[in-house]
Structures are given as structure tokens and as C-alpha cells.
């Protein structure tokens, strides 16, 4: 489900409004009943003091991909070689830089103080969790990298998660699930921005997210299959159905098609939505 939406001006990697967006998402999640451990997972576009401190102010943990700047590289270089732990992914992970699937990697962690250019009260000390993967093509080493980065490619996340190293690293990689949600949304109501006016597009995005959530909720109520289906499939199976509406004796009757493969799922959804209210 989509807890909050953010339409911003400027370049695609702009962090403008990111802290407010994160705060809105956290408050929405809490209002919906989310309790216990809550971790904000995000990519490097959200790596900033305002986002991390917003998470802390609202009592949730953070897990944010860091940019490979000089201080992060120095922290990685300081990790003892014996601290690296080999892991094997149950499912291969797509590596964007190498454009291939990988199944093996090594992970380690160290303590890191971020945002040292900010005032002391905005600086944050937490865990730097690092995953490294063997370089398959030494010729692809970025110019100016040291020997340490010739053999391995490093991916780091800054987090205060209380989970173990393996669990925290695995949990952070799950932030990419949101890309599937975004793709699903773009394949539906937000296939295009309908206006040249920013505020009109922002309103359209909010309505698109609302329609997306309602469609996904309907799928979850209908069946286990539709709970995992795309919104396009849910629309085809349960919403855009070939039914006929008849009026007789001041009553409306919906005639559904015979031998319809999704009849049981639709009836389950209908019964749950139209169930009588619970007794007091």
C-alpha cells in the first residue's frame, strides 16, 4: 500500500521535501495500526541529516543507502579483513553496475558518524553495513579508485536497525520492492501527468495513489492470487467485468456471466465489502 506521495520540482535526485515526505509516511503507518519495530528503508536520494533525524524524532529506525564519498570509503577501508562474512543469496540479486545476477557476496559492518559537516546536534553515529561483490571486469573500475576498490565493488547502508548484521543487510535490500509499486502505479492511473500545472499533477498523484490502494485492498479481500496480482490484473478480473444491470420491481439485479473463472473471488469480495456491521 502507498502511505504517502511526493511530487517535487527540480532534478530527479533532489532531496527537497524528503524529510516531510518520510514524516508523513511514518504518521500514516502509525495511524493505520503499525506498531512494534518500524524501519524506514530508502535509497541514496534520501541520505541526509534531515531525513535521518526525522526518523529519530518520530521514534522509528532508518536504513538508508549511502553515497560513496571519501569518508565512507575511509570507513570501509578501516574494516578488518577478518570481519567480512560470506553470504549466499537464496535468490540471485540483480547488480545494476555489472548488469548481471549475483549469488555470492561478503558483508561486514563498522561504526560511522554521518553528516560531520553539519552542526553537532545534527550529526548521527550509527552502523555502516557494507556488502561487497567481486569485480568480474577489472577494466570497469571507476577512474581514481584505490587498490581496495579494484577487486571489490562496495554497497553501504547507514542504519540504526537493532537486527543482526545478516538480517539488517537482508532487510535493507527489500527497499527495492517499492520499485514494483511505482511500476504498477505508472502502469495504471499515473501513466501520465495530465496537466502542465504542478498543483494539478500533485492532486492527480494523490488520487492515483488512493485508487491504487483501493484496488490492492480489493485484490487482498478477493483471493490469495489477487492479493499478489498487479492492479491491471485485478481490474481485468474483478472490476472491468462483462456484467449486465437489470431493473425490476424497483430492484437492481446484477447479472454476472456464466462459467466466469473469477466468480468465487468476486463473490467473496462482494460479501466481505457488504457484510453487516459488527454488533455493539
MIVEX-709240 format. One record per residue (C-alpha): residue number from 1; chain; x negated, y negated, z. Coordinates in pm, 1 decimal. Example, Ala and Ser with C-alpha at 12.3 -4.5 7.8 and 13.67 -1.06 7.14 Angstrom:
<recs>
<rec num="1" chaine="A" u="-1230.0" v="450.0" w="780.0"/>
<rec num="2" chaine="A" u="-1367.0" v="106.0" w="714.0"/>
</recs>
This chain:
<recs>
<rec num="1" chaine="A" u="0.0" v="0.0" w="0.0"/>
<rec num="2" chaine="A" u="-108.8" v="-360.7" w="-60.9"/>
<rec num="3" chaine="A" u="-130.9" v="-558.7" w="263.7"/>
<rec num="4" chaine="A" u="-231.3" v="-893.8" w="112.2"/>
<rec num="5" chaine="A" u="-308.8" v="-1053.8" w="-222.8"/>
<rec num="6" chaine="A" u="-563.5" v="-1314.8" w="-315.7"/>
<rec num="7" chaine="A" u="-571.2" v="-1518.0" w="-637.1"/>
<rec num="8" chaine="A" u="-868.2" v="-1751.1" w="-640.0"/>
<rec num="9" chaine="A" u="-1020.0" v="-2008.7" w="-868.2"/>
<rec num="10" chaine="A" u="-1381.9" v="-2009.1" w="-977.9"/>
<rec num="11" chaine="A" u="-1622.3" v="-1728.9" w="-1078.3"/>
<rec num="12" chaine="A" u="-1532.0" v="-1364.3" w="-1020.4"/>
<rec num="13" chaine="A" u="-1792.3" v="-1321.8" w="-743.8"/>
<rec num="14" chaine="A" u="-1671.4" v="-1625.0" w="-549.2"/>
<rec num="15" chaine="A" u="-1609.7" v="-1560.6" w="-179.4"/>
<rec num="16" chaine="A" u="-1377.5" v="-1859.7" w="-148.8"/>
<rec num="17" chaine="A" u="-1087.5" v="-1776.9" w="81.4"/>
<rec num="18" chaine="A" u="-1223.2" v="-1429.8" w="161.6"/>
<rec num="19" chaine="A" u="-1207.0" v="-1473.5" w="540.1"/>
<rec num="20" chaine="A" u="-844.0" v="-1590.7" w="531.0"/>
<rec num="21" chaine="A" u="-757.3" v="-1301.9" w="299.3"/>
<rec num="22" chaine="A" u="-916.9" v="-1048.8" w="536.4"/>
<rec num="23" chaine="A" u="-742.5" v="-1202.5" w="838.1"/>
<rec num="24" chaine="A" u="-404.6" v="-1187.0" w="660.9"/>
<rec num="25" chaine="A" u="-462.9" v="-820.7" w="571.5"/>
<rec num="26" chaine="A" u="-554.1" v="-731.2" w="930.5"/>
<rec num="27" chaine="A" u="-249.3" v="-907.0" w="1076.5"/>
<rec num="28" chaine="A" u="-21.7" v="-737.2" w="823.1"/>
<rec num="29" chaine="A" u="-168.7" v="-395.3" w="903.7"/>
<rec num="30" chaine="A" u="-117.8" v="-453.6" w="1276.6"/>
<rec num="31" chaine="A" u="238.4" v="-576.5" w="1219.5"/>
<rec num="32" chaine="A" u="311.4" v="-256.9" w="1025.2"/>
<rec num="33" chaine="A" u="208.9" v="-47.4" w="1323.8"/>
<rec num="34" chaine="A" u="-155.7" v="31.0" w="1250.4"/>
<rec num="35" chaine="A" u="-331.6" v="99.4" w="1579.0"/>
<rec num="36" chaine="A" u="-649.0" v="261.5" w="1702.0"/>
<rec num="37" chaine="A" u="-971.2" v="224.3" w="1504.0"/>
<rec num="38" chaine="A" u="-928.4" v="-21.9" w="1214.6"/>
<rec num="39" chaine="A" u="-1222.9" v="-75.3" w="979.4"/>
<rec num="40" chaine="A" u="-1236.1" v="-340.3" w="706.8"/>
<rec num="41" chaine="A" u="-1428.8" v="-186.5" w="415.6"/>
<rec num="42" chaine="A" u="-1540.9" v="-418.9" w="137.1"/>
<rec num="43" chaine="A" u="-1791.7" v="-465.9" w="-142.1"/>
<rec num="44" chaine="A" u="-2073.5" v="-721.1" w="-153.8"/>
<rec num="45" chaine="A" u="-1842.5" v="-1005.5" w="-262.6"/>
<rec num="46" chaine="A" u="-1714.7" v="-1008.1" w="98.4"/>
<rec num="47" chaine="A" u="-2059.1" v="-1005.8" w="257.3"/>
<rec num="48" chaine="A" u="-2057.7" v="-1330.8" w="450.1"/>
<rec num="49" chaine="A" u="-2063.2" v="-1465.8" w="804.7"/>
<rec num="50" chaine="A" u="-1705.1" v="-1594.7" w="786.2"/>
<rec num="51" chaine="A" u="-1563.8" v="-1254.2" w="684.4"/>
<rec num="52" chaine="A" u="-1759.9" v="-1055.4" w="943.8"/>
<rec num="53" chaine="A" u="-1676.5" v="-1299.8" w="1222.0"/>
<rec num="54" chaine="A" u="-1308.7" v="-1297.8" w="1120.9"/>
<rec num="55" chaine="A" u="-1308.7" v="-920.2" w="1168.6"/>
<rec num="56" chaine="A" u="-1467.7" v="-953.2" w="1511.0"/>
<rec num="57" chaine="A" u="-1230.0" v="-1228.9" w="1617.6"/>
<rec num="58" chaine="A" u="-932.6" v="-1004.2" w="1538.6"/>
<rec num="59" chaine="A" u="-1078.9" v="-700.2" w="1714.4"/>
<rec num="60" chaine="A" u="-1149.6" v="-475.7" w="1415.9"/>
<rec num="61" chaine="A" u="-1468.1" v="-317.4" w="1281.7"/>
<rec num="62" chaine="A" u="-1628.1" v="-405.2" w="947.6"/>
<rec num="63" chaine="A" u="-1820.0" v="-211.5" w="683.9"/>
<rec num="64" chaine="A" u="-1944.5" v="-434.1" w="401.4"/>
<rec num="65" chaine="A" u="-2186.5" v="-363.1" w="118.6"/>
<rec num="66" chaine="A" u="-2488.8" v="-593.0" w="145.7"/>
<rec num="67" chaine="A" u="-2676.1" v="-770.7" w="-127.9"/>
<rec num="68" chaine="A" u="-3035.4" v="-654.9" w="-172.9"/>
<rec num="69" chaine="A" u="-3209.7" v="-973.3" w="-62.3"/>
<rec num="70" chaine="A" u="-3562.2" v="-997.6" w="78.1"/>
<rec num="71" chaine="A" u="-3463.6" v="-946.8" w="443.6"/>
<rec num="72" chaine="A" u="-3254.2" v="-638.9" w="364.7"/>
<rec num="73" chaine="A" u="-3540.0" v="-489.2" w="163.3"/>
<rec num="74" chaine="A" u="-3778.2" v="-557.5" w="452.1"/>
<rec num="75" chaine="A" u="-3541.2" v="-382.4" w="692.8"/>
<rec num="76" chaine="A" u="-3518.4" v="-81.4" w="461.9"/>
<rec num="77" chaine="A" u="-3897.2" v="-69.1" w="425.3"/>
<rec num="78" chaine="A" u="-3924.4" v="-52.1" w="804.7"/>
<rec num="79" chaine="A" u="-3720.9" v="270.2" w="830.7"/>
<rec num="80" chaine="A" u="-3941.8" v="562.8" w="928.8"/>
<rec num="81" chaine="A" u="-3964.6" v="832.5" w="662.5"/>
<rec num="82" chaine="A" u="-3868.2" v="1096.3" w="918.3"/>
<rec num="83" chaine="A" u="-3537.3" v="916.8" w="982.9"/>
<rec num="84" chaine="A" u="-3396.2" v="997.1" w="639.1"/>
<rec num="85" chaine="A" u="-3133.7" v="1270.5" w="638.6"/>
<rec num="86" chaine="A" u="-3047.0" v="1468.1" w="324.7"/>
<rec num="87" chaine="A" u="-2677.1" v="1489.1" w="235.7"/>
<rec num="88" chaine="A" u="-2486.3" v="1666.5" w="-39.8"/>
<rec num="89" chaine="A" u="-2156.2" v="1529.1" w="-161.3"/>
<rec num="90" chaine="A" u="-1864.1" v="1777.4" w="-172.7"/>
<rec num="91" chaine="A" u="-1760.3" v="1588.3" w="-485.6"/>
<rec num="92" chaine="A" u="-2007.5" v="1416.6" w="-715.0"/>
<rec num="93" chaine="A" u="-2024.1" v="1035.6" w="-687.2"/>
<rec num="94" chaine="A" u="-2043.3" v="812.9" w="-994.9"/>
<rec num="95" chaine="A" u="-2354.5" v="594.1" w="-989.4"/>
<rec num="96" chaine="A" u="-2292.5" v="266.7" w="-1173.2"/>
<rec num="97" chaine="A" u="-2659.1" v="172.9" w="-1211.2"/>
<rec num="98" chaine="A" u="-2771.4" v="508.3" w="-1353.0"/>
<rec num="99" chaine="A" u="-2439.5" v="571.6" w="-1531.4"/>
<rec num="100" chaine="A" u="-2429.9" v="931.7" w="-1416.3"/>
<rec num="101" chaine="A" u="-2282.2" v="1159.7" w="-1149.1"/>
<rec num="102" chaine="A" u="-2494.6" v="1232.2" w="-842.4"/>
<rec num="103" chaine="A" u="-2450.7" v="1506.0" w="-582.7"/>
<rec num="104" chaine="A" u="-2754.3" v="1458.5" w="-357.2"/>
<rec num="105" chaine="A" u="-2882.3" v="1162.9" w="-159.3"/>
<rec num="106" chaine="A" u="-3051.0" v="1068.8" w="167.9"/>
<rec num="107" chaine="A" u="-2916.2" v="839.7" w="439.3"/>
<rec num="108" chaine="A" u="-3064.9" v="654.2" w="736.1"/>
<rec num="109" chaine="A" u="-2987.3" v="352.2" w="949.5"/>
<rec num="110" chaine="A" u="-3154.0" v="68.2" w="1131.7"/>
<rec num="111" chaine="A" u="-3053.8" v="-236.9" w="1333.6"/>
<rec num="112" chaine="A" u="-3020.8" v="-556.3" w="1132.4"/>
<rec num="113" chaine="A" u="-2939.4" v="-918.5" w="1212.0"/>
<rec num="114" chaine="A" u="-2747.1" v="-1081.2" w="929.7"/>
<rec num="115" chaine="A" u="-2687.9" v="-1444.9" w="836.2"/>
<rec num="116" chaine="A" u="-3002.6" v="-1574.1" w="1008.0"/>
<rec num="117" chaine="A" u="-2977.1" v="-1896.5" w="805.9"/>
<rec num="118" chaine="A" u="-2654.0" v="-1975.1" w="993.9"/>
<rec num="119" chaine="A" u="-2623.8" v="-2117.6" w="1346.8"/>
<rec num="120" chaine="A" u="-2696.6" v="-1867.6" w="1624.0"/>
<rec num="121" chaine="A" u="-2329.0" v="-1814.8" w="1710.2"/>
<rec num="122" chaine="A" u="-2255.0" v="-1704.3" w="1351.7"/>
<rec num="123" chaine="A" u="-2541.7" v="-1454.4" w="1330.7"/>
<rec num="124" chaine="A" u="-2440.1" v="-1090.5" w="1371.9"/>
<rec num="125" chaine="A" u="-2652.7" v="-794.3" w="1478.3"/>
<rec num="126" chaine="A" u="-2516.1" v="-453.5" w="1381.6"/>
<rec num="127" chaine="A" u="-2602.4" v="-132.6" w="1196.5"/>
<rec num="128" chaine="A" u="-2754.0" v="-129.2" w="848.7"/>
<rec num="129" chaine="A" u="-2659.9" v="204.5" w="694.5"/>
<rec num="130" chaine="A" u="-2865.2" v="289.5" w="386.8"/>
<rec num="131" chaine="A" u="-2817.8" v="552.9" w="117.4"/>
<rec num="132" chaine="A" u="-3099.1" v="625.9" w="-126.9"/>
<rec num="133" chaine="A" u="-3095.6" v="822.7" w="-450.2"/>
<rec num="134" chaine="A" u="-3390.1" v="942.2" w="-658.6"/>
<rec num="135" chaine="A" u="-3456.5" v="734.0" w="-968.2"/>
<rec num="136" chaine="A" u="-3410.4" v="955.1" w="-1273.1"/>
<rec num="137" chaine="A" u="-3556.1" v="694.3" w="-1505.9"/>
<rec num="138" chaine="A" u="-3864.8" v="513.6" w="-1368.0"/>
<rec num="139" chaine="A" u="-3852.1" v="275.0" w="-1664.7"/>
<rec num="140" chaine="A" u="-3527.2" v="133.0" w="-1523.9"/>
<rec num="141" chaine="A" u="-3696.5" v="-12.9" w="-1214.4"/>
<rec num="142" chaine="A" u="-3599.7" v="-382.1" w="-1186.8"/>
<rec num="143" chaine="A" u="-3884.6" v="-620.7" w="-1253.9"/>
<rec num="144" chaine="A" u="-4068.9" v="-734.6" w="-943.4"/>
<rec num="145" chaine="A" u="-3966.9" v="-442.8" w="-721.6"/>
<rec num="146" chaine="A" u="-4227.2" v="-298.1" w="-488.4"/>
<rec num="147" chaine="A" u="-4353.7" v="59.1" w="-479.6"/>
<rec num="148" chaine="A" u="-4089.5" v="151.8" w="-224.4"/>
<rec num="149" chaine="A" u="-3815.0" v="87.3" w="-480.0"/>
<rec num="150" chaine="A" u="-3991.7" v="259.5" w="-770.4"/>
<rec num="151" chaine="A" u="-3896.6" v="610.5" w="-658.2"/>
<rec num="152" chaine="A" u="-3562.0" v="544.0" w="-493.7"/>
<rec num="153" chaine="A" u="-3254.8" v="330.2" w="-550.4"/>
<rec num="154" chaine="A" u="-3103.6" v="194.9" w="-230.4"/>
<rec num="155" chaine="A" u="-2745.3" v="107.1" w="-138.3"/>
<rec num="156" chaine="A" u="-2685.0" v="-51.8" w="202.9"/>
<rec num="157" chaine="A" u="-2379.7" v="-132.5" w="413.7"/>
<rec num="158" chaine="A" u="-2364.3" v="-361.7" w="715.3"/>
<rec num="159" chaine="A" u="-2128.9" v="-222.3" w="978.7"/>
<rec num="160" chaine="A" u="-2038.4" v="-207.9" w="1344.9"/>
<rec num="161" chaine="A" u="-1846.1" v="116.9" w="1299.0"/>
<rec num="162" chaine="A" u="-1863.2" v="348.6" w="1602.9"/>
<rec num="163" chaine="A" u="-1866.1" v="654.4" w="1375.2"/>
<rec num="164" chaine="A" u="-2173.4" v="874.7" w="1334.8"/>
<rec num="165" chaine="A" u="-2418.0" v="795.3" w="1055.1"/>
<rec num="166" chaine="A" u="-2277.4" v="1060.7" w="818.5"/>
<rec num="167" chaine="A" u="-1915.5" v="970.6" w="891.7"/>
<rec num="168" chaine="A" u="-1976.2" v="595.8" w="868.7"/>
<rec num="169" chaine="A" u="-2154.4" v="631.2" w="532.6"/>
<rec num="170" chaine="A" u="-1877.7" v="854.5" w="400.5"/>
<rec num="171" chaine="A" u="-1609.5" v="619.7" w="528.9"/>
<rec num="172" chaine="A" u="-1772.3" v="318.2" w="365.5"/>
<rec num="173" chaine="A" u="-1772.4" v="482.2" w="22.9"/>
<rec num="174" chaine="A" u="-1395.0" v="512.4" w="49.3"/>
<rec num="175" chaine="A" u="-1359.7" v="136.9" w="-5.2"/>
<rec num="176" chaine="A" u="-1375.6" v="210.6" w="-378.0"/>
<rec num="177" chaine="A" u="-1024.1" v="360.8" w="-351.6"/>
<rec num="178" chaine="A" u="-889.9" v="6.5" w="-381.3"/>
<rec num="179" chaine="A" u="-1012.4" v="2.3" w="-742.2"/>
<rec num="180" chaine="A" u="-749.3" v="266.8" w="-822.0"/>
<rec num="181" chaine="A" u="-482.1" v="48.8" w="-661.5"/>
<rec num="182" chaine="A" u="-594.6" v="-252.5" w="-864.6"/>
<rec num="183" chaine="A" u="-593.9" v="-46.6" w="-1185.9"/>
<rec num="184" chaine="A" u="-244.0" v="78.9" w="-1104.9"/>
<rec num="185" chaine="A" u="-123.4" v="-276.0" w="-1039.6"/>
<rec num="186" chaine="A" u="-273.1" v="-400.2" w="-1366.9"/>
<rec num="187" chaine="A" u="-100.0" v="-118.1" w="-1549.5"/>
<rec num="188" chaine="A" u="231.8" v="-243.5" w="-1415.6"/>
<rec num="189" chaine="A" u="371.0" v="-581.8" w="-1311.9"/>
<rec num="190" chaine="A" u="38.1" v="-766.3" w="-1316.2"/>
<rec num="191" chaine="A" u="-61.5" v="-656.3" w="-1663.4"/>
<rec num="192" chaine="A" u="-92.4" v="-1025.4" w="-1743.0"/>
<rec num="193" chaine="A" u="-74.7" v="-1362.5" w="-1572.9"/>
<rec num="194" chaine="A" u="239.0" v="-1521.5" w="-1717.7"/>
<rec num="195" chaine="A" u="156.9" v="-1888.2" w="-1671.2"/>
<rec num="196" chaine="A" u="-110.0" v="-2149.3" w="-1716.2"/>
<rec num="197" chaine="A" u="-30.8" v="-2282.0" w="-1368.0"/>
<rec num="198" chaine="A" u="-227.2" v="-2139.2" w="-1076.1"/>
<rec num="199" chaine="A" u="60.9" v="-2151.4" w="-825.3"/>
<rec num="200" chaine="A" u="298.9" v="-1974.6" w="-1064.5"/>
<rec num="201" chaine="A" u="46.5" v="-1693.9" w="-1114.8"/>
<rec num="202" chaine="A" u="-7.6" v="-1670.0" w="-738.4"/>
<rec num="203" chaine="A" u="367.4" v="-1626.8" w="-687.8"/>
<rec num="204" chaine="A" u="378.6" v="-1366.9" w="-965.7"/>
<rec num="205" chaine="A" u="95.2" v="-1173.6" w="-798.3"/>
<rec num="206" chaine="A" u="280.7" v="-1170.6" w="-464.8"/>
<rec num="207" chaine="A" u="595.3" v="-1039.1" w="-636.7"/>
<rec num="208" chaine="A" u="388.3" v="-781.6" w="-828.3"/>
<rec num="209" chaine="A" u="240.9" v="-654.2" w="-501.0"/>
<rec num="210" chaine="A" u="588.1" v="-635.1" w="-346.8"/>
<rec num="211" chaine="A" u="720.5" v="-434.7" w="-643.7"/>
<rec num="212" chaine="A" u="414.2" v="-208.4" w="-628.0"/>
<rec num="213" chaine="A" u="468.0" v="-135.9" w="-256.7"/>
<rec num="214" chaine="A" u="838.5" v="-62.2" w="-302.6"/>
<rec num="215" chaine="A" u="763.3" v="173.2" w="-592.2"/>
<rec num="216" chaine="A" u="496.6" v="357.6" w="-395.7"/>
<rec num="217" chaine="A" u="727.0" v="384.4" w="-93.9"/>
<rec num="218" chaine="A" u="997.6" v="533.5" w="-315.7"/>
<rec num="219" chaine="A" u="749.5" v="788.4" w="-450.2"/>
<rec num="220" chaine="A" u="639.6" v="885.4" w="-99.3"/>
<rec num="221" chaine="A" u="1001.9" v="946.3" w="2.3"/>
<rec num="222" chaine="A" u="1087.3" v="1142.8" w="-312.7"/>
<rec num="223" chaine="A" u="826.2" v="1420.6" w="-305.3"/>
<rec num="224" chaine="A" u="466.2" v="1511.9" w="-231.6"/>
<rec num="225" chaine="A" u="392.2" v="1494.6" w="-605.6"/>
<rec num="226" chaine="A" u="531.0" v="1142.0" w="-645.4"/>
<rec num="227" chaine="A" u="353.4" v="1027.9" w="-328.9"/>
<rec num="228" chaine="A" u="24.9" v="1065.3" w="-521.7"/>
<rec num="229" chaine="A" u="154.4" v="976.3" w="-869.2"/>
<rec num="230" chaine="A" u="85.1" v="645.1" w="-1040.0"/>
<rec num="231" chaine="A" u="354.8" v="381.3" w="-1034.0"/>
<rec num="232" chaine="A" u="404.6" v="431.6" w="-1408.5"/>
<rec num="233" chaine="A" u="493.9" v="797.5" w="-1344.7"/>
<rec num="234" chaine="A" u="729.4" v="702.0" w="-1061.9"/>
<rec num="235" chaine="A" u="905.1" v="453.3" w="-1288.9"/>
<rec num="236" chaine="A" u="940.4" v="712.5" w="-1566.9"/>
<rec num="237" chaine="A" u="1066.0" v="988.2" w="-1337.0"/>
<rec num="238" chaine="A" u="1280.1" v="809.1" w="-1078.4"/>
<rec num="239" chaine="A" u="1363.9" v="456.1" w="-1195.3"/>
<rec num="240" chaine="A" u="1396.6" v="446.0" w="-1574.8"/>
<rec num="241" chaine="A" u="1623.4" v="748.9" w="-1580.7"/>
<rec num="242" chaine="A" u="1885.0" v="826.2" w="-1850.4"/>
<rec num="243" chaine="A" u="2195.4" v="789.3" w="-1629.8"/>
<rec num="244" chaine="A" u="2547.9" v="668.5" w="-1708.0"/>
<rec num="245" chaine="A" u="2752.1" v="447.6" w="-1477.3"/>
<rec num="246" chaine="A" u="3129.7" v="511.7" w="-1481.8"/>
<rec num="247" chaine="A" u="3404.1" v="312.7" w="-1310.8"/>
<rec num="248" chaine="A" u="3724.7" v="485.8" w="-1199.8"/>
<rec num="249" chaine="A" u="3983.1" v="407.4" w="-930.5"/>
<rec num="250" chaine="A" u="3772.0" v="117.8" w="-806.1"/>
<rec num="251" chaine="A" u="3478.4" v="351.1" w="-751.5"/>
<rec num="252" chaine="A" u="3146.2" v="363.1" w="-929.1"/>
<rec num="253" chaine="A" u="3008.4" v="703.7" w="-1026.0"/>
<rec num="254" chaine="A" u="2654.4" v="758.7" w="-1146.7"/>
<rec num="255" chaine="A" u="2634.6" v="1049.2" w="-1392.1"/>
<rec num="256" chaine="A" u="2284.8" v="1194.0" w="-1398.6"/>
<rec num="257" chaine="A" u="2157.6" v="1407.9" w="-1688.3"/>
<rec num="258" chaine="A" u="2191.4" v="1785.6" w="-1673.1"/>
<rec num="259" chaine="A" u="1879.6" v="2001.1" w="-1629.6"/>
<rec num="260" chaine="A" u="1685.4" v="1693.3" w="-1522.9"/>
<rec num="261" chaine="A" u="1349.9" v="1812.2" w="-1378.4"/>
<rec num="262" chaine="A" u="1337.3" v="1534.8" w="-1116.7"/>
<rec num="263" chaine="A" u="1694.4" v="1571.1" w="-987.0"/>
<rec num="264" chaine="A" u="1591.5" v="1714.0" w="-648.8"/>
<rec num="265" chaine="A" u="1333.0" v="1441.6" w="-596.8"/>
<rec num="266" chaine="A" u="1578.4" v="1165.8" w="-686.6"/>
<rec num="267" chaine="A" u="1848.2" v="1312.2" w="-460.2"/>
<rec num="268" chaine="A" u="1600.9" v="1333.1" w="-172.2"/>
<rec num="269" chaine="A" u="1505.2" v="969.2" w="-224.6"/>
<rec num="270" chaine="A" u="1871.7" v="865.2" w="-252.9"/>
<rec num="271" chaine="A" u="1972.5" v="1048.7" w="63.4"/>
<rec num="272" chaine="A" u="1685.6" v="904.4" w="267.3"/>
<rec num="273" chaine="A" u="1745.3" v="548.3" w="149.6"/>
<rec num="274" chaine="A" u="2122.1" v="565.9" w="202.3"/>
<rec num="275" chaine="A" u="2116.9" v="764.9" w="525.3"/>
<rec num="276" chaine="A" u="2343.2" v="626.9" w="801.4"/>
<rec num="277" chaine="A" u="2172.4" v="410.1" w="1061.4"/>
<rec num="278" chaine="A" u="2049.5" v="588.8" w="1376.4"/>
<rec num="279" chaine="A" u="2281.9" v="594.4" w="1669.8"/>
<rec num="280" chaine="A" u="2212.3" v="349.8" w="1950.3"/>
</recs>
